[in-house]
């Protein structure tokens, strides 16, 4: 098995507690479907900064990532298949899938 990072962009925080609970339920259901493939459920991101090669700092992350998870899968295609069920997609977001390298 290889570890893959699922990097989330987009999505939003719902405006009511009821909608927030529904979103959290969707995430927990998805994690339940992934089962033992979940290595690290991850977390949403908050504020960010970007440091450029010249040392300049900008006030937000250049990639606009909103969160991450780490999963185990047999291949990139298998990890992509897992990502297709991610709740961030229902909120108009996207999932980037990155294979990690053993060092």
Backbone as XML, in Angstrom:
<?xml version="1.0"?>
<chain id="A" units="angstrom">
  <residue number="1" name="UNK">
    <atom name="N" x="0.840" y="-1.177" z="0.000"/>
    <atom name="CA" x="0.000" y="0.000" z="0.000"/>
    <atom name="C" x="0.889" y="1.245" z="0.000"/>
  </residue>
  <residue number="2" name="UNK">
    <atom name="N" x="0.393" y="2.250" z="-0.642"/>
    <atom name="CA" x="1.078" y="3.537" z="-0.727"/>
    <atom name="C" x="0.179" y="4.603" z="-0.116"/>
  </residue>
  <residue number="3" name="UNK">
    <atom name="N" x="0.797" y="5.591" z="0.490"/>
    <atom name="CA" x="0.030" y="6.700" z="1.061"/>
    <atom name="C" x="-0.208" y="7.767" z="-0.010"/>
  </residue>
  <residue number="4" name="UNK">
    <atom name="N" x="-1.409" y="8.330" z="0.016"/>
    <atom name="CA" x="-1.795" y="9.398" z="-0.892"/>
    <atom name="C" x="-2.395" y="10.531" z="-0.072"/>
  </residue>
  <residue number="5" name="UNK">
    <atom name="N" x="-2.051" y="11.755" z="-0.440"/>
    <atom name="CA" x="-2.643" y="12.931" z="0.193"/>
    <atom name="C" x="-3.793" y="13.396" z="-0.683"/>
  </residue>
  <residue number="6" name="UNK">
    <atom name="N" x="-4.946" y="13.562" z="-0.077"/>
    <atom name="CA" x="-6.094" y="14.153" z="-0.749"/>
    <atom name="C" x="-6.131" y="15.609" z="-0.298"/>
  </residue>
  <residue number="7" name="UNK">
    <atom name="N" x="-5.875" y="16.526" z="-1.228"/>
    <atom name="CA" x="-5.832" y="17.955" z="-0.916"/>
    <atom name="C" x="-7.111" y="18.597" z="-1.433"/>
  </residue>
  <residue number="8" name="UNK">
    <atom name="N" x="-7.837" y="19.233" z="-0.530"/>
    <atom name="CA" x="-9.144" y="19.786" z="-0.870"/>
    <atom name="C" x="-9.047" y="21.271" z="-1.190"/>
  </residue>
  <residue number="9" name="UNK">
    <atom name="N" x="-9.814" y="21.693" z="-2.192"/>
    <atom name="CA" x="-9.994" y="23.110" z="-2.479"/>
    <atom name="C" x="-11.484" y="23.372" z="-2.573"/>
  </residue>
  <residue number="10" name="UNK">
    <atom name="N" x="-11.869" y="24.590" z="-2.203"/>
    <atom name="CA" x="-13.276" y="24.959" z="-2.290"/>
    <atom name="C" x="-14.082" y="24.455" z="-1.124"/>
  </residue>
  <residue number="11" name="UNK">
    <atom name="N" x="-15.377" y="24.451" z="-1.331"/>
    <atom name="CA" x="-16.292" y="24.132" z="-0.245"/>
    <atom name="C" x="-16.526" y="25.384" z="0.585"/>
  </residue>
  <residue number="12" name="UNK">
    <atom name="N" x="-17.362" y="25.284" z="1.579"/>
    <atom name="CA" x="-17.655" y="26.431" z="2.438"/>
    <atom name="C" x="-18.232" y="25.929" z="3.749"/>
  </residue>
  <residue number="13" name="UNK">
    <atom name="N" x="-18.263" y="26.817" z="4.725"/>
    <atom name="CA" x="-18.884" y="26.496" z="6.013"/>
    <atom name="C" x="-20.354" y="26.893" z="5.914"/>
  </residue>
  <residue number="14" name="UNK">
    <atom name="N" x="-21.249" y="25.933" z="6.090"/>
    <atom name="CA" x="-22.681" y="26.238" z="6.017"/>
    <atom name="C" x="-23.084" y="27.294" z="7.032"/>
  </residue>
  <residue number="15" name="UNK">
    <atom name="N" x="-24.165" y="27.995" z="6.734"/>
    <atom name="CA" x="-24.571" y="29.134" z="7.548"/>
    <atom name="C" x="-25.482" y="28.795" z="8.730"/>
  </residue>
  <residue number="16" name="UNK">
    <atom name="N" x="-25.930" y="27.554" z="8.845"/>
    <atom name="CA" x="-26.758" y="27.180" z="9.994"/>
    <atom name="C" x="-26.167" y="25.949" z="10.663"/>
  </residue>
  <residue number="17" name="UNK">
    <atom name="N" x="-26.486" y="25.787" z="11.928"/>
    <atom name="CA" x="-25.997" y="24.622" z="12.678"/>
    <atom name="C" x="-26.539" y="23.329" z="12.064"/>
  </residue>
  <residue number="18" name="UNK">
    <atom name="N" x="-27.764" y="23.347" z="11.615"/>
    <atom name="CA" x="-28.369" y="22.169" z="10.994"/>
    <atom name="C" x="-27.594" y="21.757" z="9.742"/>
  </residue>
  <residue number="19" name="UNK">
    <atom name="N" x="-27.265" y="22.719" z="8.900"/>
    <atom name="CA" x="-26.505" y="22.427" z="7.675"/>
    <atom name="C" x="-25.081" y="21.999" z="8.017"/>
  </residue>
  <residue number="20" name="UNK">
    <atom name="N" x="-24.468" y="22.610" z="9.041"/>
    <atom name="CA" x="-23.128" y="22.220" z="9.472"/>
    <atom name="C" x="-23.124" y="20.772" z="9.937"/>
  </residue>
  <residue number="21" name="UNK">
    <atom name="N" x="-24.160" y="20.386" z="10.691"/>
    <atom name="CA" x="-24.263" y="19.002" z="11.160"/>
    <atom name="C" x="-24.433" y="18.039" z="9.995"/>
  </residue>
  <residue number="22" name="UNK">
    <atom name="N" x="-25.202" y="18.432" z="8.988"/>
    <atom name="CA" x="-25.394" y="17.577" z="7.813"/>
    <atom name="C" x="-24.078" y="17.388" z="7.062"/>
  </residue>
  <residue number="23" name="UNK">
    <atom name="N" x="-23.292" y="18.448" z="6.954"/>
    <atom name="CA" x="-21.987" y="18.342" z="6.290"/>
    <atom name="C" x="-21.060" y="17.438" z="7.094"/>
  </residue>
  <residue number="24" name="UNK">
    <atom name="N" x="-21.032" y="17.620" z="8.406"/>
    <atom name="CA" x="-20.190" y="16.768" z="9.252"/>
    <atom name="C" x="-20.623" y="15.308" z="9.147"/>
  </residue>
  <residue number="25" name="UNK">
    <atom name="N" x="-21.924" y="15.058" z="9.104"/>
    <atom name="CA" x="-22.418" y="13.682" z="8.930"/>
    <atom name="C" x="-21.952" y="13.098" z="7.604"/>
  </residue>
  <residue number="26" name="UNK">
    <atom name="N" x="-21.972" y="13.912" z="6.537"/>
    <atom name="CA" x="-21.515" y="13.438" z="5.228"/>
    <atom name="C" x="-20.041" y="13.055" z="5.280"/>
  </residue>
  <residue number="27" name="UNK">
    <atom name="N" x="-19.220" y="13.869" z="5.947"/>
    <atom name="CA" x="-17.796" y="13.553" z="6.079"/>
    <atom name="C" x="-17.598" y="12.270" z="6.887"/>
  </residue>
  <residue number="28" name="UNK">
    <atom name="N" x="-18.309" y="12.145" z="7.993"/>
    <atom name="CA" x="-18.143" y="10.958" z="8.832"/>
    <atom name="C" x="-18.613" y="9.697" z="8.104"/>
  </residue>
  <residue number="29" name="UNK">
    <atom name="N" x="-19.690" y="9.802" z="7.329"/>
    <atom name="CA" x="-20.156" y="8.663" z="6.530"/>
    <atom name="C" x="-19.114" y="8.272" z="5.486"/>
  </residue>
  <residue number="30" name="UNK">
    <atom name="N" x="-18.521" y="9.276" z="4.831"/>
    <atom name="CA" x="-17.497" y="8.984" z="3.828"/>
    <atom name="C" x="-16.282" y="8.323" z="4.470"/>
  </residue>
  <residue number="31" name="UNK">
    <atom name="N" x="-15.821" y="8.870" z="5.606"/>
    <atom name="CA" x="-14.698" y="8.243" z="6.308"/>
    <atom name="C" x="-15.044" y="6.806" z="6.683"/>
  </residue>
  <residue number="32" name="UNK">
    <atom name="N" x="-16.292" y="6.571" z="7.091"/>
    <atom name="CA" x="-16.726" y="5.213" z="7.418"/>
    <atom name="C" x="-16.656" y="4.287" z="6.217"/>
  </residue>
  <residue number="33" name="UNK">
    <atom name="N" x="-17.015" y="4.793" z="5.035"/>
    <atom name="CA" x="-16.937" y="3.996" z="3.805"/>
    <atom name="C" x="-15.490" y="3.683" z="3.445"/>
  </residue>
  <residue number="34" name="UNK">
    <atom name="N" x="-14.583" y="4.619" z="3.740"/>
    <atom name="CA" x="-13.172" y="4.400" z="3.426"/>
    <atom name="C" x="-12.530" y="3.393" z="4.371"/>
  </residue>
  <residue number="35" name="UNK">
    <atom name="N" x="-13.068" y="3.282" z="5.568"/>
    <atom name="CA" x="-12.607" y="2.288" z="6.531"/>
    <atom name="C" x="-11.117" y="2.366" z="6.801"/>
  </residue>
  <residue number="36" name="UNK">
    <atom name="N" x="-10.436" y="1.227" z="6.669"/>
    <atom name="CA" x="-9.010" y="1.140" z="7.011"/>
    <atom name="C" x="-8.112" y="1.880" z="6.022"/>
  </residue>
  <residue number="37" name="UNK">
    <atom name="N" x="-8.662" y="2.370" z="4.917"/>
    <atom name="CA" x="-7.852" y="3.155" z="3.977"/>
    <atom name="C" x="-7.446" y="4.499" z="4.580"/>
  </residue>
  <residue number="38" name="UNK">
    <atom name="N" x="-8.195" y="4.963" z="5.571"/>
    <atom name="CA" x="-7.876" y="6.254" z="6.200"/>
    <atom name="C" x="-6.635" y="6.100" z="7.079"/>
  </residue>
  <residue number="39" name="UNK">
    <atom name="N" x="-5.594" y="6.857" z="6.751"/>
    <atom name="CA" x="-4.387" y="6.916" z="7.568"/>
    <atom name="C" x="-4.492" y="8.086" z="8.535"/>
  </residue>
  <residue number="40" name="UNK">
    <atom name="N" x="-4.950" y="9.219" z="8.011"/>
    <atom name="CA" x="-5.129" y="10.444" z="8.785"/>
    <atom name="C" x="-6.328" y="11.169" z="8.186"/>
  </residue>
  <residue number="41" name="UNK">
    <atom name="N" x="-7.392" y="11.315" z="8.960"/>
    <atom name="CA" x="-8.579" y="12.000" z="8.472"/>
    <atom name="C" x="-8.318" y="13.447" z="8.103"/>
  </residue>
  <residue number="42" name="UNK">
    <atom name="N" x="-7.229" y="13.998" z="8.622"/>
    <atom name="CA" x="-6.844" y="15.355" z="8.278"/>
    <atom name="C" x="-7.654" y="16.392" z="9.001"/>
  </residue>
  <residue number="43" name="UNK">
    <atom name="N" x="-7.729" y="17.561" z="8.386"/>
    <atom name="CA" x="-8.423" y="18.691" z="9.002"/>
    <atom name="C" x="-8.623" y="19.774" z="7.955"/>
  </residue>
  <residue number="44" name="UNK">
    <atom name="N" x="-9.598" y="20.645" z="8.204"/>
    <atom name="CA" x="-9.720" y="21.819" z="7.337"/>
    <atom name="C" x="-8.608" y="22.806" z="7.685"/>
  </residue>
  <residue number="45" name="UNK">
    <atom name="N" x="-8.267" y="23.654" z="6.735"/>
    <atom name="CA" x="-7.266" y="24.681" z="6.965"/>
    <atom name="C" x="-7.935" y="25.988" z="7.343"/>
  </residue>
  <residue number="46" name="UNK">
    <atom name="N" x="-7.220" y="26.800" z="8.074"/>
    <atom name="CA" x="-7.685" y="28.126" z="8.471"/>
    <atom name="C" x="-6.860" y="29.158" z="7.706"/>
  </residue>
  <residue number="47" name="UNK">
    <atom name="N" x="-6.352" y="30.144" z="8.392"/>
    <atom name="CA" x="-5.569" y="31.190" z="7.740"/>
    <atom name="C" x="-4.267" y="30.634" z="7.193"/>
  </residue>
  <residue number="48" name="UNK">
    <atom name="N" x="-3.691" y="31.344" z="6.207"/>
    <atom name="CA" x="-2.455" y="30.862" z="5.600"/>
    <atom name="C" x="-1.622" y="32.023" z="5.087"/>
  </residue>
  <residue number="49" name="UNK">
    <atom name="N" x="-0.368" y="31.732" z="4.794"/>
    <atom name="CA" x="0.554" y="32.667" z="4.159"/>
    <atom name="C" x="1.367" y="31.891" z="3.141"/>
  </residue>
  <residue number="50" name="UNK">
    <atom name="N" x="1.915" y="32.603" z="2.175"/>
    <atom name="CA" x="2.808" y="31.996" z="1.197"/>
    <atom name="C" x="4.148" y="32.719" z="1.265"/>
  </residue>
  <residue number="51" name="UNK">
    <atom name="N" x="5.236" y="31.943" z="1.328"/>
    <atom name="CA" x="6.577" y="32.501" z="1.293"/>
    <atom name="C" x="7.147" y="32.228" z="-0.087"/>
  </residue>
  <residue number="52" name="UNK">
    <atom name="N" x="7.490" y="33.281" z="-0.821"/>
    <atom name="CA" x="8.047" y="33.147" z="-2.154"/>
    <atom name="C" x="9.532" y="32.847" z="-2.120"/>
  </residue>
  <residue number="53" name="UNK">
    <atom name="N" x="10.095" y="32.474" z="-3.254"/>
    <atom name="CA" x="11.516" y="32.135" z="-3.338"/>
    <atom name="C" x="12.413" y="33.314" z="-2.971"/>
  </residue>
  <residue number="54" name="UNK">
    <atom name="N" x="11.908" y="34.526" z="-3.101"/>
    <atom name="CA" x="12.670" y="35.718" z="-2.726"/>
    <atom name="C" x="12.460" y="36.101" z="-1.267"/>
  </residue>
  <residue number="55" name="UNK">
    <atom name="N" x="11.700" y="35.290" z="-0.530"/>
    <atom name="CA" x="11.434" y="35.547" z="0.875"/>
    <atom name="C" x="10.218" y="36.417" z="1.125"/>
  </residue>
  <residue number="56" name="UNK">
    <atom name="N" x="9.615" y="36.928" z="0.061"/>
    <atom name="CA" x="8.428" y="37.761" z="0.224"/>
    <atom name="C" x="7.271" y="36.905" z="0.751"/>
  </residue>
  <residue number="57" name="UNK">
    <atom name="N" x="6.489" y="37.480" z="1.639"/>
    <atom name="CA" x="5.361" y="36.777" z="2.250"/>
    <atom name="C" x="4.066" y="37.445" z="1.811"/>
  </residue>
  <residue number="58" name="UNK">
    <atom name="N" x="3.142" y="36.620" z="1.322"/>
    <atom name="CA" x="1.814" y="37.138" z="1.001"/>
    <atom name="C" x="0.821" y="36.578" z="2.010"/>
  </residue>
  <residue number="59" name="UNK">
    <atom name="N" x="-0.279" y="37.262" z="2.166"/>
    <atom name="CA" x="-1.208" y="36.988" z="3.260"/>
    <atom name="C" x="-2.110" y="35.776" z="3.066"/>
  </residue>
  <residue number="60" name="UNK">
    <atom name="N" x="-2.043" y="35.096" z="1.946"/>
    <atom name="CA" x="-2.884" y="33.911" z="1.795"/>
    <atom name="C" x="-2.110" y="32.827" z="1.053"/>
  </residue>
  <residue number="61" name="UNK">
    <atom name="N" x="-2.596" y="31.600" z="1.184"/>
    <atom name="CA" x="-1.963" y="30.484" z="0.505"/>
    <atom name="C" x="-2.190" y="30.560" z="-0.999"/>
  </residue>
  <residue number="62" name="UNK">
    <atom name="N" x="-1.136" y="30.406" z="-1.768"/>
    <atom name="CA" x="-1.230" y="30.524" z="-3.221"/>
    <atom name="C" x="-2.120" y="29.445" z="-3.828"/>
  </residue>
  <residue number="63" name="UNK">
    <atom name="N" x="-2.127" y="28.266" z="-3.241"/>
    <atom name="CA" x="-2.868" y="27.146" z="-3.834"/>
    <atom name="C" x="-4.341" y="27.127" z="-3.448"/>
  </residue>
  <residue number="64" name="UNK">
    <atom name="N" x="-4.723" y="27.920" z="-2.458"/>
    <atom name="CA" x="-6.120" y="28.004" z="-2.002"/>
    <atom name="C" x="-6.646" y="26.681" z="-1.430"/>
  </residue>
  <residue number="65" name="UNK">
    <atom name="N" x="-5.755" y="25.859" z="-0.879"/>
    <atom name="CA" x="-6.186" y="24.610" z="-0.264"/>
    <atom name="C" x="-7.066" y="24.891" z="0.941"/>
  </residue>
  <residue number="66" name="UNK">
    <atom name="N" x="-8.059" y="24.027" z="1.152"/>
    <atom name="CA" x="-8.971" y="24.199" z="2.279"/>
    <atom name="C" x="-8.907" y="23.042" z="3.279"/>
  </residue>
  <residue number="67" name="UNK">
    <atom name="N" x="-8.134" y="21.989" z="2.992"/>
    <atom name="CA" x="-7.995" y="20.880" z="3.918"/>
    <atom name="C" x="-7.299" y="19.705" z="3.275"/>
  </residue>
  <residue number="68" name="UNK">
    <atom name="N" x="-7.160" y="18.621" z="4.040"/>
    <atom name="CA" x="-6.461" y="17.435" z="3.540"/>
    <atom name="C" x="-6.900" y="16.185" z="4.299"/>
  </residue>
  <residue number="69" name="UNK">
    <atom name="N" x="-6.622" y="15.040" z="3.708"/>
    <atom name="CA" x="-6.688" y="13.735" z="4.366"/>
    <atom name="C" x="-5.582" y="12.888" z="3.778"/>
  </residue>
  <residue number="70" name="UNK">
    <atom name="N" x="-5.211" y="11.818" z="4.465"/>
    <atom name="CA" x="-4.212" y="10.876" z="3.961"/>
    <atom name="C" x="-4.852" y="9.495" z="3.938"/>
  </residue>
  <residue number="71" name="UNK">
    <atom name="N" x="-4.724" y="8.807" z="2.793"/>
    <atom name="CA" x="-5.293" y="7.469" z="2.640"/>
    <atom name="C" x="-4.233" y="6.497" z="2.147"/>
  </residue>
  <residue number="72" name="UNK">
    <atom name="N" x="-4.464" y="5.221" z="2.377"/>
    <atom name="CA" x="-3.674" y="4.137" z="1.797"/>
    <atom name="C" x="-4.434" y="3.599" z="0.598"/>
  </residue>
  <residue number="73" name="UNK">
    <atom name="N" x="-3.723" y="3.354" z="-0.494"/>
    <atom name="CA" x="-4.342" y="2.753" z="-1.677"/>
    <atom name="C" x="-3.275" y="1.999" z="-2.455"/>
  </residue>
  <residue number="74" name="UNK">
    <atom name="N" x="-3.722" y="1.080" z="-3.316"/>
    <atom name="CA" x="-2.798" y="0.275" z="-4.115"/>
    <atom name="C" x="-2.198" y="1.035" z="-5.286"/>
  </residue>
  <residue number="75" name="UNK">
    <atom name="N" x="-2.876" y="2.105" z="-5.737"/>
    <atom name="CA" x="-2.408" y="2.840" z="-6.913"/>
    <atom name="C" x="-3.028" y="4.235" z="-6.916"/>
  </residue>
  <residue number="76" name="UNK">
    <atom name="N" x="-2.513" y="5.080" z="-7.785"/>
    <atom name="CA" x="-3.092" y="6.414" z="-7.941"/>
    <atom name="C" x="-4.546" y="6.301" z="-8.383"/>
  </residue>
  <residue number="77" name="UNK">
    <atom name="N" x="-4.828" y="5.398" z="-9.314"/>
    <atom name="CA" x="-6.215" y="5.216" z="-9.767"/>
    <atom name="C" x="-7.132" y="4.807" z="-8.621"/>
  </residue>
  <residue number="78" name="UNK">
    <atom name="N" x="-6.641" y="3.945" z="-7.742"/>
    <atom name="CA" x="-7.448" y="3.513" z="-6.597"/>
    <atom name="C" x="-7.681" y="4.675" z="-5.635"/>
  </residue>
  <residue number="79" name="UNK">
    <atom name="N" x="-6.676" y="5.508" z="-5.425"/>
    <atom name="CA" x="-6.831" y="6.671" z="-4.556"/>
    <atom name="C" x="-7.813" y="7.672" z="-5.162"/>
  </residue>
  <residue number="80" name="UNK">
    <atom name="N" x="-7.746" y="7.859" z="-6.472"/>
    <atom name="CA" x="-8.691" y="8.745" z="-7.156"/>
    <atom name="C" x="-10.115" y="8.223" z="-6.984"/>
  </residue>
  <residue number="81" name="UNK">
    <atom name="N" x="-10.293" y="6.913" z="-7.083"/>
    <atom name="CA" x="-11.624" y="6.325" z="-6.899"/>
    <atom name="C" x="-12.147" y="6.616" z="-5.496"/>
  </residue>
  <residue number="82" name="UNK">
    <atom name="N" x="-11.263" y="6.555" z="-4.485"/>
    <atom name="CA" x="-11.676" y="6.889" z="-3.119"/>
    <atom name="C" x="-12.077" y="8.360" z="-3.020"/>
  </residue>
  <residue number="83" name="UNK">
    <atom name="N" x="-11.327" y="9.226" z="-3.692"/>
    <atom name="CA" x="-11.575" y="10.668" z="-3.631"/>
    <atom name="C" x="-12.902" y="11.059" z="-4.263"/>
  </residue>
  <residue number="84" name="UNK">
    <atom name="N" x="-13.397" y="10.253" z="-5.176"/>
    <atom name="CA" x="-14.637" y="10.595" z="-5.880"/>
    <atom name="C" x="-15.851" y="10.664" z="-4.956"/>
  </residue>
  <residue number="85" name="UNK">
    <atom name="N" x="-15.765" y="10.093" z="-3.762"/>
    <atom name="CA" x="-16.870" y="10.154" z="-2.812"/>
    <atom name="C" x="-16.759" y="11.296" z="-1.813"/>
  </residue>
  <residue number="86" name="UNK">
    <atom name="N" x="-15.741" y="12.128" z="-1.938"/>
    <atom name="CA" x="-15.477" y="13.180" z="-0.951"/>
    <atom name="C" x="-16.604" y="14.210" z="-0.904"/>
  </residue>
  <residue number="87" name="UNK">
    <atom name="N" x="-17.086" y="14.539" z="0.286"/>
    <atom name="CA" x="-18.165" y="15.517" z="0.423"/>
    <atom name="C" x="-17.835" y="16.919" z="-0.078"/>
  </residue>
  <residue number="88" name="UNK">
    <atom name="N" x="-16.575" y="17.289" z="-0.164"/>
    <atom name="CA" x="-16.239" y="18.630" z="-0.660"/>
    <atom name="C" x="-16.702" y="18.804" z="-2.104"/>
  </residue>
  <residue number="89" name="UNK">
    <atom name="N" x="-16.824" y="17.706" z="-2.827"/>
    <atom name="CA" x="-17.277" y="17.774" z="-4.223"/>
    <atom name="C" x="-18.723" y="18.258" z="-4.304"/>
  </residue>
  <residue number="90" name="UNK">
    <atom name="N" x="-19.553" y="17.850" z="-3.357"/>
    <atom name="CA" x="-20.959" y="18.263" z="-3.337"/>
    <atom name="C" x="-21.103" y="19.749" z="-3.044"/>
  </residue>
  <residue number="91" name="UNK">
    <atom name="N" x="-20.060" y="20.361" z="-2.471"/>
    <atom name="CA" x="-20.083" y="21.790" z="-2.154"/>
    <atom name="C" x="-19.387" y="22.610" z="-3.242"/>
  </residue>
  <residue number="92" name="UNK">
    <atom name="N" x="-19.122" y="21.978" z="-4.393"/>
    <atom name="CA" x="-18.491" y="22.692" z="-5.496"/>
    <atom name="C" x="-16.982" y="22.720" z="-5.443"/>
  </residue>
  <residue number="93" name="UNK">
    <atom name="N" x="-16.388" y="21.988" z="-4.505"/>
    <atom name="CA" x="-14.940" y="21.951" z="-4.375"/>
    <atom name="C" x="-14.316" y="20.888" z="-5.260"/>
  </residue>
  <residue number="94" name="UNK">
    <atom name="N" x="-13.024" y="20.689" z="-5.079"/>
    <atom name="CA" x="-12.304" y="19.668" z="-5.833"/>
    <atom name="C" x="-11.309" y="18.962" z="-4.915"/>
  </residue>
  <residue number="95" name="UNK">
    <atom name="N" x="-10.817" y="17.818" z="-5.387"/>
    <atom name="CA" x="-9.840" y="17.040" z="-4.633"/>
    <atom name="C" x="-8.642" y="16.774" z="-5.543"/>
  </residue>
  <residue number="96" name="UNK">
    <atom name="N" x="-7.456" y="17.164" z="-5.092"/>
    <atom name="CA" x="-6.225" y="16.820" z="-5.784"/>
    <atom name="C" x="-5.640" y="15.614" z="-5.061"/>
  </residue>
  <residue number="97" name="UNK">
    <atom name="N" x="-5.163" y="14.633" z="-5.811"/>
    <atom name="CA" x="-4.646" y="13.397" z="-5.220"/>
    <atom name="C" x="-3.156" y="13.319" z="-5.515"/>
  </residue>
  <residue number="98" name="UNK">
    <atom name="N" x="-2.349" y="13.225" z="-4.450"/>
    <atom name="CA" x="-0.900" y="13.172" z="-4.580"/>
    <atom name="C" x="-0.353" y="11.896" z="-3.957"/>
  </residue>
  <residue number="99" name="UNK">
    <atom name="N" x="0.454" y="11.165" z="-4.703"/>
    <atom name="CA" x="1.149" y="10.002" z="-4.153"/>
    <atom name="C" x="2.354" y="10.485" z="-3.372"/>
  </residue>
  <residue number="100" name="UNK">
    <atom name="N" x="2.545" y="9.949" z="-2.168"/>
    <atom name="CA" x="3.726" y="10.302" z="-1.383"/>
    <atom name="C" x="4.866" y="9.373" z="-1.772"/>
  </residue>
  <residue number="101" name="UNK">
    <atom name="N" x="6.074" y="9.825" z="-1.543"/>
    <atom name="CA" x="7.261" y="9.023" z="-1.875"/>
    <atom name="C" x="7.942" y="8.599" z="-0.592"/>
  </residue>
  <residue number="102" name="UNK">
    <atom name="N" x="8.362" y="7.343" z="-0.528"/>
    <atom name="CA" x="9.141" y="6.853" z="0.606"/>
    <atom name="C" x="10.536" y="7.455" z="0.518"/>
  </residue>
  <residue number="103" name="UNK">
    <atom name="N" x="11.007" y="8.010" z="1.606"/>
    <atom name="CA" x="12.337" y="8.591" z="1.639"/>
    <atom name="C" x="13.186" y="7.870" z="2.657"/>
  </residue>
</chain>
